[in-house]
Amino acid sequence: MSTAPARADTATRDPRRKPFAWPFTTPLYVGSALNPINSSIIATAMVPIATDLNVSIGSTAVLVSSLYLASAVAQPTAGKLAEVLGPRRIFLSGIVLVLLGGTTGGFGQNLAMLTAARVLIGIGTSAAFPCAMVMIRRRAEDAAMDAPPGGVLGGLAIAGMATAAVGPPIGGLLVGAAGWRLAFLINLPVTAMALVMTLRWLPKDPPLDRTDRSFRAVADRIDLLGILGFATSMTALVVFLMGLPDPEWIAFAVFVVAAAPTVWWELRRSAPFFDFRGLAANGALARTYLRQALTLLGVYSVMYGMTQWLEAAHGFSEVQAGLLLLPMGAVSALLSHPLARRNLVRGPLLAAALSMLGGSAGIMLLTSAIPAIVIVLVSLAFGVTSAATTVGNQTALYLAAPPDQIGTASGLFRTFGYLGTITSSVIGGIVFRDGASDQGLHFLGLVLVLAGTAVLLLTALDRRLMGRKKHGATDDVPDHPDTPTDTAHAAMTPRKENHA
């Protein structure tokens, strides 16, 4: 029995022997699941919270928006800190913040405490994905792997999308069995487990030089002023978007006032937090961000908009509406891993665009009199969209991002996804402003057809994606996740950007 931990530790510390053994990947998957499950699990607890704290149901919406806002700002920040201070350190710090947030929320006595808890959870869970991408990239380089570790990236995709889909049913069971506080307290055992696994299995970061430990040195290396400017601009932008269709013009003014000097500052720095010049030069990365935002706009418009319509126009209960959309999450989880193991990019992205177009056209044909099975079939198209876009864009991100900026790039990848998610709620509020009617659903479908068309054009006309075949790699040739190969890497990553 004593040899098992020793073997696990050896596999973790010797990346060339077995770079992505389960002791290394398990804590990364657990940590990456915390953000999506906390994003969705709160949905079933909002009504009991309002009743118990004697506040309006509408006021509890801050518990959703606060986590989205904190996550949108914290994701790239955590990625930058991971690049500079070490991914394991930031990963552990995030777990501790989630533990603190879960405790604060579980014993909170008012809405302000619960909001503070959600902010802590949002910041803490945001560290997992960018830190995981930094550790995976460095691990692959240590093992002399040129191709992306598809199986590992697929695991991250499942941890993200699958847990988001099962969040509401899990939340319903927890809240129904033990009350709304368990929606916060569930973080305690999960984070405790993640903390132990991280300390035991993930390799330690190199020690920091004494000259790099001072606040001034760290602030300069992470571009603290750039982070603060980005945080202010992003916060104001998200507040403005969340206020639509009744715009918060003050928030928009703050965004403009904060964004202008931030852009000026970042353009002058040699190593900026948000590299505008690098992003403008790296078209593959910019298109990956845009595709992710537009596709998640579609997926979350269906998850939230379709749920409202099912309840209001079709007469289903909240539980029934959630169960009808559950197969969409199941399809997403089942497709993610086999697609990711093949290191595919263009194929999944085309499938995501086409399935989004097909599903959106189907939404335009739905009525309140249509059988439930037809609604499930339409939603399944977006299950394909969810899996294909997560896998394709995540692999494209791995290939297009400069290796030394993979943490910040991964955080921005998630930030653009949050912008798509937030925009989906804005669109839902506009089309269902007078009630969740068939007409509103059809207009939502039209908007998603336009978004799907944009995604299709961004994919089909992307010469970088088509250029993979010129280097001898195709989307039909699998790459073993632990086998070094340079075909996918050479086709997607420009030499100049790799050495940026």
RODO-2510 file (C-alpha; in nm, 4 decimals, decimal comma):
residues 500
     n   res          X          Y          Z
     1     m     0,0000     0,0000     0,0000
     2     s     0,2871     0,2382     0,0645
     3     t     0,4125     0,2195    -0,2937
     4     a     0,1008     0,3746    -0,4532
     5     p     0,1566     0,7291    -0,3265
     6     a     0,5227     0,7002    -0,4186
     7     r     0,4361     0,5985    -0,7742
     8     a     0,1809     0,8789    -0,8009
     9     d     0,4339     1,1317    -0,6773
    10     t     0,6977     1,0023    -0,9199
    11     a     0,4589     1,0318    -1,2124
    12     t     0,3734     1,3863    -1,1065
    13     r     0,7346     1,4994    -1,0665
    14     d     0,8781     1,3306    -1,3760
    15     p     0,6907     1,4834    -1,6724
    16     r     0,8790     1,2786    -1,9314
    17     r     0,7801     0,9482    -1,7726
    18     k     0,4039     1,0089    -1,7837
    19     p     0,3376     1,3826    -1,8143
    20     f    -0,0379     1,3834    -1,7608
    21     a    -0,1029     1,1076    -1,5100
    22     w    -0,4196     1,1329    -1,3001
    23     p    -0,2490     1,2836    -0,9914
    24     f    -0,1565     1,5848    -1,2031
    25     t    -0,4857     1,6279    -1,3894
    26     t    -0,7396     1,5483    -1,1140
    27     p    -0,6905     1,8648    -0,9040
    28     l    -0,6969     2,0724    -1,2238
    29     y    -1,0326     1,9234    -1,3231
    30     v    -1,1811     1,9673    -0,9763
    31     g    -1,0656     2,3284    -0,9583
    32     s    -1,1941     2,4076    -1,3085
    33     a    -1,5388     2,2697    -1,2222
    34     l    -1,5867     2,5109    -0,9318
    35     n    -1,6610     2,8208    -1,1392
    36     p    -1,9297     2,6808    -1,3722
    37     i    -2,1046     2,4855    -1,0991
    38     n    -2,1161     2,7933    -0,8739
    39     s    -2,2426     2,9959    -1,1695
    40     s    -2,5424     2,7686    -1,2213
    41     i    -2,6146     2,6125    -0,8819
    42     i    -2,7457     2,9405    -0,7371
    43     a    -3,0432     2,9460    -0,9775
    44     t    -3,2603     2,7157    -0,7651
    45     a    -3,1670     2,8905    -0,4387
    46     m    -3,2729     3,2463    -0,5262
    47     v    -3,6398     3,2140    -0,4353
    48     p    -3,5709     3,0476    -0,0945
    49     i    -3,3037     3,3115    -0,0233
    50     a    -3,5510     3,5929    -0,0975
    51     t    -3,8111     3,4320     0,1285
    52     d    -3,5730     3,3614     0,4164
    53     l    -3,4020     3,7032     0,4108
    54     n    -3,7277     3,8894     0,3447
    55     v    -3,6051     4,0588     0,0254
    56     s    -3,7562     4,0776    -0,3226
    57     i    -3,6794     3,8032    -0,5708
    58     g    -3,5518     4,0640    -0,8141
    59     s    -3,2902     4,1852    -0,5665
    60     t    -3,1351     3,8379    -0,5470
    61     a    -3,0243     3,8758    -0,9107
    62     v    -2,7158     4,0487    -0,7703
    63     l    -2,5962     3,7056    -0,6568
    64     v    -2,5697     3,6020    -1,0223
    65     s    -2,4332     3,9259    -1,1639
    66     s    -2,1709     3,9684    -0,8891
    67     l    -2,0093     3,6321    -0,9663
    68     y    -2,0131     3,6976    -1,3411
    69     l    -1,8585     4,0400    -1,2905
    70     a    -1,5909     3,9156    -1,0505
    71     s    -1,5058     3,6271    -1,2828
    72     a    -1,4839     3,8430    -1,5954
    73     v    -1,2265     4,0663    -1,4264
    74     a    -1,0420     3,8023    -1,2243
    75     q    -0,9803     3,5409    -1,4975
    76     p    -0,7073     3,7247    -1,6948
    77     t    -0,5710     3,8771    -1,3722
    78     a    -0,5214     3,5309    -1,2252
    79     g    -0,3573     3,4207    -1,5491
    80     k    -0,1072     3,7061    -1,5358
    81     l    -0,0289     3,6366    -1,1698
    82     a     0,0224     3,2691    -1,2534
    83     e     0,2739     3,3570    -1,5237
    84     v     0,4708     3,5843    -1,2906
    85     l     0,4325     3,4332    -0,9426
    86     g     0,3719     3,0670    -1,0284
    87     p     0,0513     2,8797    -1,1233
    88     r     0,0466     2,6502    -0,8190
    89     r     0,0643     2,9448    -0,5788
    90     i    -0,2243     3,1249    -0,7499
    91     f    -0,4231     2,8010    -0,7843
    92     l    -0,3938     2,7413    -0,4099
    93     s    -0,4832     3,1040    -0,3316
    94     g    -0,7980     3,0686    -0,5419
    95     i    -0,9030     2,7531    -0,3575
    96     v    -0,8635     2,9311    -0,0232
    97     l    -1,0798     3,2218    -0,1462
    98     v    -1,3540     2,9805    -0,2537
    99     l    -1,3382     2,8133     0,0876
   100     l    -1,3741     3,1537     0,2533
   101     g    -1,6593     3,2515     0,0212
   102     g    -1,8472     2,9279     0,0821
   103     t    -1,8177     2,9743     0,4585
   104     t    -1,9264     3,3399     0,4417
   105     g    -2,2282     3,2563     0,2279
   106     g    -2,3239     2,9470     0,4245
   107     f    -2,3474     3,1446     0,7467
   108     g    -2,4489     3,4800     0,5947
   109     q    -2,7356     3,6676     0,7581
   110     n    -2,8185     3,9245     0,4907
   111     l    -2,7978     3,9853     0,1179
   112     a    -2,4823     4,1964     0,1514
   113     m    -2,2921     3,9056     0,3097
   114     l    -2,4144     3,6678     0,0410
   115     t    -2,3076     3,9105    -0,2305
   116     a    -1,9615     3,9409    -0,0744
   117     a    -1,9450     3,5613    -0,0632
   118     r    -2,0305     3,5351    -0,4313
   119     v    -1,7581     3,7882    -0,5180
   120     l    -1,5032     3,5844    -0,3214
   121     i    -1,6191     3,2667    -0,4934
   122     g    -1,6032     3,4368    -0,8334
   123     i    -1,2475     3,5603    -0,7767
   124     g    -1,1320     3,2315    -0,6254
   125     t    -1,2791     3,0028    -0,8904
   126     s    -1,1368     3,2245    -1,1652
   127     a    -0,7838     3,1127    -1,0804
   128     a    -0,8391     2,7493    -1,1791
   129     f    -0,8664     2,7555    -1,5595
   130     p    -0,5820     2,9973    -1,6455
   131     c    -0,3536     2,8346    -1,3871
   132     a    -0,4404     2,4927    -1,5284
   133     m    -0,3542     2,6084    -1,8801
   134     v    -0,0185     2,7465    -1,7615
   135     m     0,0679     2,4205    -1,5829
   136     i    -0,0454     2,2072    -1,8781
   137     r     0,1537     2,4131    -2,1279
   138     r     0,4700     2,4035    -1,9162
   139     r     0,4225     2,0327    -1,8529
   140     a     0,3927     1,9633    -2,2243
   141     e     0,7069     2,1672    -2,2970
   142     d     0,9003     1,9800    -2,0277
   143     a     0,7931     1,6550    -2,1912
   144     a     0,9043     1,7836    -2,5365
   145     m     0,5462     1,7672    -2,6675
   146     d     0,4674     1,9921    -2,9634
   147     a     0,1036     1,8909    -3,0131
   148     p    -0,1639     1,9906    -2,7610
   149     p    -0,2444     1,7256    -2,4976
   150     g    -0,5918     1,6716    -2,6343
   151     g    -0,7153     1,4346    -2,3654
   152     v    -0,6266     1,6812    -2,0903
   153     l    -0,7883     1,9741    -2,2700
   154     g    -1,0968     1,7588    -2,3201
   155     g    -1,1092     1,6933    -1,9478
   156     l    -1,1052     2,0676    -1,8832
   157     a    -1,3865     2,1134    -2,1339
   158     i    -1,5985     1,8506    -1,9604
   159     a    -1,5238     2,0018    -1,6198
   160     g    -1,6518     2,3346    -1,7495
   161     m    -1,9537     2,2623    -1,9671
   162     a    -2,0846     1,9434    -1,8041
   163     t    -2,0848     2,0873    -1,4527
   164     a    -2,2613     2,4013    -1,5763
   165     a    -2,5352     2,1811    -1,7212
   166     v    -2,5845     1,9676    -1,4099
   167     g    -2,5593     2,2661    -1,1737
   168     p    -2,9339     2,3456    -1,1624
   169     p    -3,0459     1,9846    -1,0966
   170     i    -2,7782     1,9462    -0,8260
   171     g    -2,8799     2,2805    -0,6790
   172     g    -3,2429     2,1732    -0,6744
   173     l    -3,1590     1,8549    -0,4853
   174     l    -2,9379     2,0355    -0,2328
   175     v    -3,1791     2,3202    -0,1693
   176     g    -3,4752     2,0836    -0,1501
   177     a    -3,2977     1,8542     0,0969
   178     a    -3,1222     2,0988     0,3295
   179     g    -3,2090     2,4574     0,2355
   180     w    -3,0384     2,7304     0,0342
   181     r    -2,7311     2,7547     0,2589
   182     l    -2,6067     2,4243     0,1240
   183     a    -2,5651     2,5924    -0,2167
   184     f    -2,2762     2,7816    -0,0528
   185     l    -2,1567     2,5208     0,1965
   186     i    -2,1131     2,2563    -0,0745
   187     n    -1,7925     2,4435    -0,1604
   188     l    -1,6331     2,3470     0,1729
   189     p    -1,5807     1,9720     0,1176
   190     v    -1,4982     2,0198    -0,2513
   191     t    -1,2358     2,2886    -0,1878
   192     a    -1,0900     2,0941     0,1040
   193     m    -1,0456     1,7970    -0,1268
   194     a    -0,8949     2,0178    -0,3991
   195     l    -0,6594     2,1779    -0,1469
   196     v    -0,5244     1,8420    -0,0290
   197     m    -0,4816     1,7116    -0,3836
   198     t    -0,3040     2,0280    -0,4960
   199     l    -0,0613     2,0264    -0,2047
   200     r     0,0058     1,6566    -0,2489
   201     w     0,0200     1,6102    -0,6249
   202     l     0,0885     1,9319    -0,8149
   203     p     0,4585     2,0197    -0,8512
   204     k     0,5827     2,3211    -0,6571
   205     d     0,6610     2,6461    -0,8347
   206     p     1,0247     2,7559    -0,8538
   207     p     1,1267     2,9848    -0,5654
   208     l     1,0999     3,3575    -0,6317
   209     d     1,4145     3,5662    -0,6375
   210     r     1,4512     3,8053    -0,3478
   211     t     1,4493     4,0990    -0,5873
   212     d     1,1116     3,9808    -0,7227
   213     r     0,9407     3,9576    -0,3833
   214     s     0,8964     4,3278    -0,3114
   215     f     0,5564     4,4820    -0,3808
   216     r     0,7043     4,7305    -0,6260
   217     a     0,8808     4,4607    -0,8264
   218     v     0,5718     4,2383    -0,8397
   219     a     0,3466     4,5341    -0,9290
   220     d     0,5754     4,6247    -1,2168
   221     r     0,6034     4,2683    -1,3502
   222     i     0,2285     4,2063    -1,3451
   223     d     0,1513     4,5599    -1,4705
   224     l    -0,0669     4,6515    -1,1721
   225     l    -0,1846     4,9795    -1,3265
   226     g    -0,2906     4,7921    -1,6386
   227     i    -0,4834     4,5396    -1,4285
   228     l    -0,6599     4,8164    -1,2334
   229     g    -0,7500     4,9983    -1,5533
   230     f    -0,8793     4,6779    -1,7110
   231     a    -1,0797     4,5937    -1,3971
   232     t    -1,2415     4,9387    -1,3867
   233     s    -1,3211     4,9368    -1,7581
   234     m    -1,4557     4,5825    -1,7566
   235     t    -1,6671     4,6414    -1,4451
   236     a    -1,8248     4,9512    -1,5975
   237     l    -1,8873     4,7735    -1,9289
   238     v    -2,0517     4,4736    -1,7629
   239     v    -2,2714     4,6982    -1,5448
   240     f    -2,3767     4,8874    -1,8595
   241     l    -2,4592     4,5641    -2,0461
   242     m    -2,6515     4,4204    -1,7527
   243     g    -2,8648     4,7335    -1,7352
   244     l    -2,9889     4,7026    -2,0942
   245     p    -3,2454     4,7650    -2,2336
   246     d    -3,2516     5,0491    -1,9782
   247     p    -2,8938     5,1748    -2,0185
   248     e    -2,6844     5,2924    -1,7251
   249     w    -2,5185     5,5855    -1,8982
   250     i    -2,3036     5,6652    -1,5965
   251     a    -2,1503     5,3179    -1,6216
   252     f    -2,0848     5,3718    -1,9920
   253     a    -1,9188     5,7065    -1,9184
   254     v    -1,6968     5,5389    -1,6575
   255     f    -1,6048     5,2752    -1,9137
   256     v    -1,4971     5,5360    -2,1687
   257     v    -1,3068     5,7455    -1,9124
   258     a    -1,1250     5,4393    -1,7757
   259     a    -1,0640     5,2620    -2,1065
   260     a    -0,8937     5,5491    -2,2892
   261     p    -0,5999     5,5973    -2,0464
   262     t    -0,5749     5,2207    -1,9972
   263     v    -0,5256     5,1650    -2,3713
   264     w    -0,2714     5,4506    -2,3815
   265     w    -0,0802     5,2990    -2,0883
   266     e    -0,0823     4,9467    -2,2265
   267     l     0,0407     5,0585    -2,5680
   268     r     0,3425     5,2247    -2,4053
   269     r     0,4532     4,9266    -2,1963
   270     s     0,6971     4,6649    -2,3220
   271     a     0,5212     4,3870    -2,1260
   272     p     0,1580     4,4985    -2,0815
   273     f    -0,1163     4,3113    -1,8993
   274     f    -0,3499     4,3468    -2,1997
   275     d    -0,1280     4,3318    -2,5071
   276     f    -0,3300     4,5291    -2,7638
   277     r    -0,0492     4,5257    -3,0178
   278     g     0,0084     4,1538    -2,9769
   279     l    -0,3636     4,0770    -3,0064
   280     a    -0,3936     4,2922    -3,3201
   281     a    -0,0986     4,1047    -3,4728
   282     n    -0,2274     3,7646    -3,3614
   283     g    -0,5438     3,7371    -3,5699
   284     a    -0,5893     3,3679    -3,4846
   285     l    -0,6177     3,4482    -3,1140
   286     a    -0,8505     3,7458    -3,1690
   287     r    -1,0836     3,5351    -3,3836
   288     t    -1,0806     3,2605    -3,1201
   289     y    -1,2000     3,5094    -2,8576
   290     l    -1,4735     3,6405    -3,0863
   291     r    -1,5955     3,2937    -3,1839
   292     q    -1,6130     3,1926    -2,8194
   293     a    -1,8170     3,4994    -2,7241
   294     l    -2,0654     3,4614    -3,0112
   295     t    -2,1132     3,0867    -2,9668
   296     l    -2,1642     3,1059    -2,5910
   297     l    -2,4124     3,3851    -2,6545
   298     g    -2,6135     3,1251    -2,8445
   299     v    -2,5706     2,8405    -2,5958
   300     y    -2,6659     3,0472    -2,2908
   301     s    -2,9528     3,2205    -2,4732
   302     v    -3,1014     2,8741    -2,5127
   303     m    -3,0234     2,7671    -2,1538
   304     y    -3,1865     3,0755    -2,0019
   305     g    -3,4252     3,2005    -2,2716
   306     m    -3,5679     2,8603    -2,3534
   307     t    -3,6221     2,7920    -1,9827
   308     q    -3,8253     3,1115    -1,9432
   309     w    -4,0318     3,0286    -2,2510
   310     l    -4,0951     2,6697    -2,1398
   311     e    -4,2305     2,7910    -1,8074
   312     a    -4,4308     3,0929    -1,9279
   313     a    -4,5625     2,9867    -2,2696
   314     h    -4,5576     2,6071    -2,2449
   315     g    -4,6684     2,5781    -1,8830
   316     f    -4,3866     2,3557    -1,7562
   317     s    -4,2631     2,3795    -1,3979
   318     e    -3,9082     2,4899    -1,3185
   319     v    -3,8047     2,1305    -1,2540
   320     q    -3,9638     2,0069    -1,5775
   321     a    -3,8026     2,2855    -1,7805
   322     g    -3,4632     2,2017    -1,6324
   323     l    -3,5034     1,8319    -1,7072
   324     l    -3,6016     1,9018    -2,0691
   325     l    -3,2731     2,0871    -2,1247
   326     l    -3,0624     1,8349    -1,9339
   327     p    -2,9983     1,6183    -2,2453
   328     m    -2,8280     1,9204    -2,4031
   329     g    -2,5679     1,9150    -2,1261
   330     a    -2,5326     1,5384    -2,1517
   331     v    -2,4599     1,5576    -2,5263
   332     s    -2,2045     1,8310    -2,4619
   333     a    -2,0241     1,6188    -2,2023
   334     l    -2,0300     1,3016    -2,4143
   335     l    -1,8855     1,4701    -2,7240
   336     s    -1,6207     1,6877    -2,5580
   337     h    -1,3616     1,4268    -2,4662
   338     p    -1,3482     1,2195    -2,7882
   339     l    -1,3295     1,5387    -2,9953
   340     a    -1,0537     1,6860    -2,7791
   341     r    -0,8350     1,3732    -2,7898
   342     r    -0,8023     1,4120    -3,1666
   343     n    -0,6655     1,7691    -3,1370
   344     l    -0,9216     1,8894    -3,3892
   345     v    -0,9796     2,2590    -3,4528
   346     r    -1,1461     2,3461    -3,7833
   347     g    -1,3806     2,0448    -3,7918
   348     p    -1,5345     2,1053    -3,4470
   349     l    -1,5588     2,4802    -3,5117
   350     l    -1,7476     2,4203    -3,8364
   351     a    -1,9719     2,1718    -3,6554
   352     a    -2,0358     2,4299    -3,3822
   353     a    -2,1339     2,6968    -3,6354
   354     l    -2,3571     2,4673    -3,8416
   355     s    -2,5299     2,3130    -3,5382
   356     m    -2,5862     2,6625    -3,3962
   357     l    -2,7426     2,7718    -3,7270
   358     g    -2,9596     2,4597    -3,7414
   359     g    -3,0698     2,4901    -3,3797
   360     s    -3,1416     2,8621    -3,4191
   361     a    -3,3554     2,7966    -3,7269
   362     g    -3,5389     2,5307    -3,5262
   363     i    -3,6109     2,7815    -3,2482
   364     m    -3,7849     3,0035    -3,5040
   365     l    -4,0288     2,7178    -3,5769
   366     l    -4,1210     2,6314    -3,2166
   367     t    -4,4630     2,7165    -3,0757
   368     s    -4,6309     2,6668    -2,7392
   369     a    -4,8372     2,3833    -2,8919
   370     i    -4,5414     2,1797    -3,0165
   371     p    -4,4609     1,8452    -2,8439
   372     a    -4,1880     1,8453    -2,5801
   373     i    -3,9790     1,5905    -2,7720
   374     v    -3,9329     1,8413    -3,0557
   375     i    -3,8052     2,1002    -2,8078
   376     v    -3,5549     1,8476    -2,6733
   377     l    -3,4330     1,7673    -3,0258
   378     v    -3,3786     2,1374    -3,1025
   379     s    -3,1870     2,1829    -2,7778
   380     l    -2,9645     1,8849    -2,8639
   381     a    -2,8256     2,0847    -3,1555
   382     f    -2,6910     2,3337    -2,9038
   383     g    -2,5407     2,0467    -2,7060
   384     v    -2,3306     1,9743    -3,0143
   385     t    -2,2534     2,3483    -3,0396
   386     s    -2,1413     2,3637    -2,6775
   387     a    -1,9063     2,0664    -2,7036
   388     a    -1,7627     2,1518    -3,0433
   389     t    -1,6961     2,5174    -2,9706
   390     t    -1,5381     2,4481    -2,6318
   391     v    -1,3055     2,1840    -2,7756
   392     g    -1,2204     2,3660    -3,0979
   393     n    -1,1647     2,7098    -2,9468
   394     q    -0,9776     2,5734    -2,6450
   395     t    -0,7327     2,3898    -2,8712
   396     a    -0,7048     2,6950    -3,0973
   397     l    -0,6257     2,9038    -2,7888
   398     y    -0,3520     2,6608    -2,6827
   399     l    -0,1942     2,6782    -3,0276
   400     a    -0,2325     3,0511    -3,0990
   401     a    -0,1384     3,2033    -2,7604
   402     p     0,2308     3,2847    -2,7043
   403     p     0,3620     3,0220    -2,4578
   404     d     0,4765     3,2808    -2,2031
   405     q     0,1333     3,4495    -2,2102
   406     i    -0,0885     3,1407    -2,1997
   407     g    -0,2235     3,2304    -1,8534
   408     t    -0,3400     3,5801    -1,9452
   409     a    -0,4671     3,4579    -2,2837
   410     s    -0,6674     3,1795    -2,1148
   411     g    -0,8169     3,4276    -1,8709
   412     l    -0,9186     3,6615    -2,1536
   413     f    -1,0667     3,3596    -2,3335
   414     r    -1,2960     3,3075    -2,0363
   415     t    -1,3659     3,6825    -2,0090
   416     f    -1,4907     3,6942    -2,3682
   417     g    -1,7057     3,3920    -2,2889
   418     y    -1,8584     3,5788    -1,9955
   419     l    -1,9282     3,8769    -2,2191
   420     g    -2,1178     3,6432    -2,4500
   421     t    -2,3084     3,4985    -2,1557
   422     i    -2,3966     3,8423    -2,0184
   423     t    -2,5056     3,9602    -2,3635
   424     s    -2,7323     3,6565    -2,3896
   425     s    -2,9160     3,7644    -2,0739
   426     v    -2,9464     4,1176    -2,2158
   427     i    -3,0966     3,9844    -2,5400
   428     g    -3,3335     3,7615    -2,3433
   429     g    -3,4490     4,0603    -2,1398
   430     i    -3,5200     4,2548    -2,4594
   431     v    -3,7048     3,9865    -2,6574
   432     f    -3,9085     3,8751    -2,3542
   433     r    -3,9684     4,2245    -2,2202
   434     d    -4,3471     4,1856    -2,2568
   435     g    -4,3487     3,8203    -2,1552
   436     a    -4,1926     3,4934    -2,2750
   437     s    -4,4114     3,4529    -2,5850
   438     d    -4,3732     3,2543    -2,9063
   439     q    -4,3066     3,5797    -3,0912
   440     g    -4,0249     3,6694    -2,8523
   441     l    -3,8740     3,3208    -2,8912
   442     h    -3,8827     3,3504    -3,2709
   443     f    -3,7068     3,6873    -3,2539
   444     l    -3,4451     3,5289    -3,0276
   445     g    -3,3975     3,2573    -3,2901
   446     l    -3,3441     3,5213    -3,5579
   447     v    -3,0761     3,6928    -3,3487
   448     l    -2,9030     3,3583    -3,2977
   449     v    -2,9153     3,2834    -3,6715
   450     l    -2,7252     3,6073    -3,7304
   451     a    -2,4736     3,5189    -3,4573
   452     g    -2,4335     3,1681    -3,5986
   453     t    -2,3739     3,3079    -3,9445
   454     a    -2,0969     3,5288    -3,8045
   455     v    -1,9387     3,2260    -3,6340
   456     l    -1,9559     3,0276    -3,9590
   457     l    -1,7862     3,3071    -4,1522
   458     l    -1,5181     3,3486    -3,8849
   459     t    -1,4419     2,9772    -3,9191
   460     a    -1,4909     2,8989    -4,2880
   461     l    -1,2963     3,2042    -4,4094
   462     d    -1,0128     3,1708    -4,1567
   463     r    -0,7056     3,0985    -4,3704
   464     r    -0,5063     3,0012    -4,0612
   465     l    -0,7444     2,7133    -3,9941
   466     m    -0,7433     2,6088    -4,3605
   467     g    -0,3635     2,6318    -4,3589
   468     r    -0,3273     2,3280    -4,1312
   469     k    -0,3497     2,0934    -4,4283
   470     k    -0,0605     2,2662    -4,5995
   471     h     0,1647     2,1392    -4,3244
   472     g     0,0545     1,7817    -4,3607
   473     a    -0,2036     1,7862    -4,0816
   474     t    -0,5749     1,7428    -4,1286
   475     d    -0,8726     1,7508    -3,8996
   476     d    -0,9212     1,3824    -3,9667
   477     v    -0,5846     1,2629    -3,8390
   478     p    -0,5787     1,1939    -3,4632
   479     d    -0,2865     1,2906    -3,2458
   480     h    -0,2248     1,0853    -2,9368
   481     p    -0,2333     1,3252    -2,6392
   482     d     0,0946     1,1981    -2,4983
   483     t     0,2808     1,1623    -2,8268
   484     p     0,5112     1,4453    -2,9388
   485     t     0,4263     1,5817    -3,2839
   486     d     0,4691     1,9142    -3,4493
   487     t     0,2030     1,9137    -3,7173
   488     a    -0,0813     2,0868    -3,5329
   489     h     0,1529     2,3233    -3,3533
   490     a     0,3364     2,4308    -3,6663
   491     a     0,0164     2,4845    -3,8586
   492     m    -0,1595     2,7069    -3,6055
   493     t     0,1193     2,8944    -3,4295
   494     p     0,3215     3,1595    -3,6170
   495     r     0,6893     3,1578    -3,5345
   496     k     0,6995     3,5275    -3,4628
   497     e     0,4195     3,5082    -3,2076
   498     n     0,5673     3,2025    -3,0415
   499     h     0,8726     3,4020    -2,9451
   500     a     0,6876     3,7150    -2,8439
***
